[in-house]
Amino acid sequence: PGSSASSQFCIAGFYIELYSYFLM
């Protein structure tokens, strides 16, 4: 499950960066 959680966390970070870019 560790690998899965890491993957989800990476995806979440990517979405957060994309959202920040759009908000800018």
C-alpha positions, -999 to 999 in steps of 0.1 A, spaced: 0 0 0 30 23 5 36 26 -32 0 33 -39 -1 61 -13 31 76 -27 16 76 -62 -16 93 -49 4 119 -30 24 126 -62 -7 130 -82 -22 153 -56 9 175 -56 7 177 -94 -29 188 -93 -21 214 -66 6 229 -87 -17 230 -118 -44 247 -97 -19 272 -84 -8 280 -119 -44 286 -130 -51 307 -99 -21 329 -108 
